[in-house]
Amino acid sequence: MSLAISSDTLQTFKSKNLRLIFCIGFPGSGLESQIEKVSNEFKYNKICIHSSIKKETELDTDLGKSLKEYLDKGESYPKDLLINLILNKSLECGNNKTILISGFPNNLEEAQYFEEKIAPIELILKFNASKETCIHNLKEIPECKINEEEFGKKYDEILNNFNLLTEFYSPYSLIREIDCNKSIDEINSLLKQNLYPIIYSIIGKRYSGKTTLGQILKEKMGIDILDFNEFLIKNSINKKQLSKVEKEKENEIIVNKLILKLRQMRTLRILIEDFPQNKEQYIYFCNNCKKFQKIYYLDAENSTCLERLNRIPFGDPNYIDSSKLSEMLYQFEQKKTFYDFLKKSANVEEINVNNHLILTINQMMKQVQPYIAYIYFDEESNNKK
């Protein structure tokens, strides 16, 4: 079998618009068992490079024969061969767009080659475990015979490769690290949290400027926006149509739909507008998804909101009757207890939006650290800068 990457296979792969999340870790870190568990829960597809190589060689496929040649010689697999394996196995996956791939890239060279030939890397999950933790876990496996001295040398080699990967990709926020020296449940919780984007929230009265500020952050900081109220409409969540039993679990139903949405989003950071709307939503979300990086509370006087309404021409889609706005402002103020709870429980940043818009933007921009990196390739060394 030719090692060259088939143009037809590559074209088909790109047409699928798949989301690949690479998972790397030390032998004995527990990576495979954690990937198995979370892929079942999140309904992701998974590809284990080691298991895939074993299966291909056992089936004696053309790809398997090529892999076996290097396996028998004890040599490293060529990058093109591994990428062919990834492409073929990815195309065998079902309709789910997200695939967890364990065992690749093994080093910076493989990662950069993948980006050069296939696609930009979206995310790498790095499973960190101490040498002692790995040895302890491997000894727990009955059929595993381990020479600690030889393993130590292998561990140090892998660690050096991983450090180079981390050094290169960390500035682009493309590596998230998971501490595997913790308990199995703690590792699982950390893994799930790292599969979600970094989450910000913006809440405030009607016409306080949530949408305007959100769009400015999107343009200047590259952060994606999700309007929670629009999300409810698009997902046909009509609170009035919920049954009595459903109403008792209304917040769980709503938040679960949001969590499922976030699991499929291909973004590193997201700003959710008008969420959470009550204490129950906040607690359920934090317990079943992850904590908010920050919640922006827009502090607006009622007079400011009314003044902004008066600037909107009658007939504009954003226009509402002043009496309706007064009712909404009153309802917002009735939630004071909830907002006080948020300020005590979460990382809340109050933004005074009664100022001129430019002053408000400057105040908010100081609070959001940019994750934007300008990337170009050095034509001579073909390295990412």
ZAZALUM-739538 format. One line per 10 residues: number of its first residue (from 1); for each residue x, y, z of C-alpha. Coordinates in steps of 0.001 Angstrom, whole numbers, plus 524288, in hexadecimal, padded with zeros to 5 digits. Layout:
NUM) X:Y:Z; ... .
REM end
This chain:
1) 80000:80000:80000; 804EB:80DA2:7FC80; 807E8:8163A:8082A; 802E6:82241:800EE; 7F64D:82817:8060B; 7EB88:82596:7FC22; 7E5F6:83235:7F695; 7D876:82BDC:7F59B; 7D8F0:82791:803D4; 7DD70:83507:807FC .
11) 7D2C7:83BBE:80025; 7C857:832E1:80600; 7CDC6:8353C:8139A; 7CD52:843FA:811FE; 7BF7E:8437A:80C98; 7BAFD:83CFB:8193C; 7BF85:848CE:82130; 7C314:84017:82CAB; 7C7AE:84542:839AC; 7D3C1:83DEF:83E60 .
21) 7D80B:83F09:84C88; 7E55A:838EA:84EBD; 7E828:83261:85BC7; 7F609:82F84:86016; 7FB27:8296C:86C97; 80509:8205E:872DC; 80352:8119B:873A1; 7FC45:80F5A:8806E; 7F62C:81CE7:880D8; 7E884:81722:87F3C .
31) 7E62C:81E61:8728E; 7DF6B:8134D:86B3B; 7D5C3:80FE3:875F4; 7D232:81E2A:877C0; 7D052:8202E:86922; 7C7AA:8141C:8689F; 7BF17:81939:8738E; 7BDA2:8272D:86ED0; 7BB60:82363:86088; 7AFC9:81B28:864DA .
41) 7AA3D:82611:86D3D; 7AC59:83107:8636A; 7A8B0:82889:857AB; 7B5D4:82B52:85140; 7BCC7:82200:84832; 7CA40:81D4C:84C4C; 7D640:81805:84594; 7E139:81163:84D12; 7ED67:81157:84488; 7F349:80590:84B8E .
51) 7E6D1:7FD6D:84A73; 7E4C0:801A4:83C50; 7F283:7FD53:83896; 7F04D:7F046:83F2F; 7E34A:7EE4F:83836; 7E8B6:7F1F3:82AD1; 7F42B:7E88B:82C30; 7EB51:7DD7D:830E2; 7E220:7DF83:8254F; 7EDFA:7DFC1:81C58 .
61) 7E8F4:7EB8D:814D7; 7F1E0:7F2F0:80B98; 7F376:7FD37:8161C; 7F5AC:7F28D:82038; 80065:7EC41:81807; 80785:7F93E:816F7; 8063F:7FB7B:82596; 80B02:7EDB2:82890; 81793:7EFED:820F7; 81B7F:7FAB7:82A62 .
71) 81615:7F372:83628; 81E6B:7E779:83333; 82A88:7EFDD:83179; 827E4:7F727:83E13; 82847:803F2:836A4; 81FD9:81010:83838; 81435:810EA:82F26; 81597:81AFF:8242B; 80D22:82709:82601; 805C9:824D9:81940 .
81) 80246:8170B:81D7D; 7FCBD:81BC0:82A7E; 7F52A:826A3:823E2; 7EF9A:81CFE:819FC; 7EB13:814DB:82584; 7E4B2:820AF:82BF6; 7DDD3:824BC:81F6A; 7D8B3:81718:81C85; 7D3E9:814BB:82A5F; 7CDBA:82242:82AF8 .
91) 7C5F2:81F84:81EAA; 7C10F:812CF:824BA; 7BAFE:81A38:8300E; 7AC8D:81D43:83092; 7A5AC:82A24:82ED6; 7AB04:83031:83B47; 7B45B:83AED:83747; 7BD23:83A12:84349; 7C7B8:82F9C:84419; 7D0F9:82D61:84F81 .
101) 7DDFA:8281E:84A7A; 7E75D:82240:85454; 7F5AC:81F80:851A3; 7F84E:82A77:847F4; 7FFEE:8333B:84684; 80B86:82D17:84D67; 81436:838C6:84B21; 81483:84672:84591; 81921:841C6:83844; 80D0F:83926:8368E .
111) 80409:84428:83AD8; 809D3:84E08:8317E; 809C1:84434:8265E; 7FB45:8418C:828CF; 7F872:85021:82820; 80071:85190:81BC4; 7FA09:8462F:814A0; 7EC52:84523:81A55; 7E6A2:84FE8:822DC; 7E987:8590A:82E42 .
121) 7E981:8528F:83B92; 7DD8B:85705:8433E; 7E0B6:85178:850AA; 7EA47:84866:85787; 7E6E9:84268:864B7; 7F346:83F01:86C18; 7F1E5:834CC:876E3; 7FC95:837CC:880C7; 800E2:82D4C:88A60; 80D2A:82BDE:89279 .
131) 81684:820B3:88FFB; 81290:81ABF:89D0B; 80411:81B5D:899BA; 80641:814BE:88C95; 80E77:809D4:89272; 80478:807A4:89D37; 7F947:806D7:89373; 800A3:7FDA5:88A56; 803D6:7F475:89583; 7F53F:7F359:89818 .
141) 7F3A5:7ECCD:88AD1; 7F5F3:7DE13:88CBC; 7FB33:7DB5D:87F14; 80436:7E730:87F2B; 8128C:7E484:88208; 81A07:7F0F0:88480; 82876:7F3D8:885AB; 828B6:8006A:88D75; 835F8:804BA:88886; 83251:802EA:87A36 .
151) 82521:80930:87C6E; 82BB5:814D4:882DC; 833DE:81730:876B4; 827DE:81602:86DF8; 8203E:81F2C:876EA; 82AED:82989:87633; 82B2B:828B1:8675F; 81C64:82A47:8668C; 81CD5:83565:8706A; 826BC:83CB8:86839 .
161) 81E43:83B33:85C02; 81225:83FA5:8635A; 8194C:84B72:868E5; 81CE7:84FBB:85B20; 80EB7:84E23:856E5; 80A08:855EB:86293; 813F8:860B2:8608A; 80FE0:8622B:85264; 80108:86141:85379; 7FE5E:86778:860BF .
171) 7FF9C:8757E:85B9E; 7F457:8726A:8525E; 7EC1B:86CB5:85D80; 7EB6B:85FCF:8561D; 7F02A:85714:86139; 7E865:8542E:86D81; 7EEE1:84C5A:87831; 7E863:84241:880F6; 7EE7D:83E15:88DD2; 7EE00:82F29:88DF4 .
181) 7F441:82E16:89B60; 7E6B1:83005:8A119; 7DBD4:82626:8A368; 7D4B2:81FF2:897DE; 7C877:82810:89A66; 7D04D:834A5:89B79; 7D766:831BF:88EB9; 7CA76:82EF6:88804; 7C4EE:83BE2:88CE9; 7D0F0:84361:8882C .
191) 7D046:83CC5:87AEB; 7C203:8404E:878F6; 7C449:84E5F:87D09; 7CF5D:84FA8:8733C; 7C6CB:84AE8:86816; 7BE2B:856E1:869A5; 7C22C:8646E:86516; 7C666:86EA6:86EFA; 7B968:874AE:872CE; 7B631:882DB:87590 .
201) 7A8C8:88879:87844; 7A2DB:895F3:876CF; 79652:899C3:87DD6; 78F13:8A685:87FA9; 78286:8ADDE:87D6D; 77C1A:8AF57:8702C; 78365:8B9D1:8686E; 78ED0:8B982:871E8; 7979B:8B670:8664C; 799BB:8A7B3:86741 .
211) 7989C:8A4F7:858B5; 7A083:8B0EB:854AF; 7ABA4:8ADF8:85E0E; 7AB4D:89F95:85A76; 7ACE2:8A28E:84C03; 7B832:8ABC2:84EC6; 7BEEF:8A123:856B6; 7BCAC:897A6:84B93; 7C2F9:8A0CF:841CB; 7CE56:8A531:84A46 .
221) 7D129:898FB:8523B; 7CC9A:88DD3:8497B; 7C2DD:888AF:85382; 7B674:881D6:84EC9; 7A8FB:8862E:85348; 79D16:87E28:85713; 7905F:88553:859FD; 7898F:87CE1:8641F; 77BF5:88214:86120; 77DAC:87F6C:85292 .
231) 782D7:87201:85615; 7762B:86F25:85D7F; 76E0D:87324:851B9; 7761E:86B5E:847DC; 77558:85F4D:8505C; 7668B:860A3:851F8; 76761:86206:860A1; 75A6B:8686E:863BF; 7593C:8694E:87272; 74A65:86AC7:87182 .
241) 74922:85DA7:86A80; 750B5:855B8:87481; 74914:84B56:87BD8; 747A0:84BFB:88A9A; 7529A:84211:88C73; 75B1E:84933:882A6; 758A5:8563B:8893E; 75E0E:850AB:895D6; 76AA2:84DB0:88E6C; 769AC:85921:88521 .
251) 77722:85E87:88837; 77D9A:85130:886D5; 77716:84EF6:87999; 77B3C:85C54:8749C; 78926:85BAB:879AA; 78B1C:84DB9:874BD; 787A8:85235:866FA; 79188:85D32:8684B; 79C0B:853CF:86D19; 799A6:84AC8:8617B .
261) 79B13:85692:8587D; 7A809:85A71:85ED0; 7AD73:84C97:85D40; 7AC78:84DDE:84E86; 7B194:85BB8:84D16; 7BEB6:85D84:8464A; 7C37A:86939:84DCB; 7CD6B:86BB2:85875; 7C5AA:87683:85F1A; 7B776:87A6E:85F5A .
271) 7AF7F:8857B:86539; 7A18D:881A0:868E8; 79800:88CDE:86932; 78D22:88D35:8737D; 7912A:880D5:87A7E; 78FAF:87C52:88529; 78246:881C0:8883A; 7809D:87C1F:895D8; 787E7:8755A:8A0D6; 7838D:867AB:89CE4 .
281) 788D4:8695B:88F0A; 795DD:86E55:89424; 797D3:8632C:89DD1; 7939E:85887:8944F; 79C33:85E01:8898D; 7A850:85ECF:89235; 7A62E:85117:89783; 7A3AB:84AB4:88A51; 7ABEB:852BA:880FD; 7B645:85BE7:88678 .
291) 7B7AB:8688F:88E04; 7B71A:87594:8870E; 7C422:87BF8:88454; 7BD5C:888CE:88728; 7AFA0:88E62:887C0; 7AE07:89C6B:8832A; 7A31D:8A386:88A22; 79F26:8AFD2:882DA; 79B3C:8B9FB:88CDC; 79171:8C2F6:88629 .
301) 78810:8CCEB:88BC5; 77A02:8CBAF:88723; 77B1A:8D957:8815D; 786B1:8D4D5:8790B; 77EC0:8C984:8737D; 77313:8D257:870A9; 77BDD:8DC5B:86A2B; 78189:8D1D6:8612F; 773D2:8CD26:85DC7; 77046:8DAE6:85983 .
311) 77B67:8DA96:84F99; 77576:8CEC3:848C1; 76BD0:8D25A:83DED; 75E08:8CD18:83EB5; 75CCF:8C0F3:83639; 76AC5:8BC96:83870; 76B7D:8AE02:83C37; 77235:8B1F5:848FB; 767B5:8BBC9:84CA2; 75E3F:8B8B1:857B1 .
321) 753C5:8C0FB:85E26; 758AF:8C91E:86997; 74E72:8C311:87290; 75391:8B58A:86EEE; 7616C:8B9FB:871E5; 75D33:8BF5A:87F10; 75748:8B21C:8823B; 763D6:8AB26:87E3D; 76C2B:8B460:8865E; 76368:8B1E1:89209 .
331) 76493:8A321:8903A; 7735D:8A447:88F64; 773F6:8ABC0:89C20; 76BE0:8A124:8A2BB; 77771:897FE:8A094; 78065:89FF8:8A95C; 78204:89473:8B2AF; 786CD:88BEA:8A782; 7909A:8960E:8A2D0; 79592:897D7:8B0A8 .
341) 7975A:8890D:8B134; 79F0F:8894B:8A479; 7A81E:893EA:8A969; 7AB6E:88B66:8B528; 7AC4C:87E68:8ADF3; 7B273:8818A:8A0CD; 7BD31:889BA:89AD6; 7B475:89564:897EA; 7B950:8A1F5:891C5; 7B01B:8AD87:892B6 .
351) 7B0BF:8B69D:8870F; 7AB0F:8C442:8883A; 7A3B5:8C62B:87B78; 79E23:8D377:87EE0; 7AA9F:8D96E:8796F; 7AD78:8DC9D:86B41; 7AE55:8D026:86317; 7BCF6:8D1DE:86085; 7BFD8:8D293:86F1E; 7B79A:8C670:87167 .
361) 7BEC2:8BEFC:866A5; 7CC02:8C2CB:86C12; 7C801:8BE6B:879A2; 7C372:8B145:8749A; 7CF12:8AF08:86BA5; 7D82E:8B037:87753; 7D15C:8A48A:87D87; 7D20B:89B1B:871F6; 7DF88:895F3:86EF3; 7E168:893F0:86053 .
371) 7E3DB:8862C:85B7E; 7E686:88AB4:84DA8; 7F34C:88686:84781; 7F7B9:88AD0:83A25; 7FD2D:87EEE:83338; 80586:87E5A:8272D; 80F07:874AF:82170; 81D54:87740:81F65; 81F1E:872D7:8114F; 82D2F:86EAC:81387 .
381) 82B58:86681:81FCD; 81CA5:863FB:81DE9; 81AC5:866C4:82C55; 80F23:86D4D:8326F; 81266:87A8A:8383B .
REM end
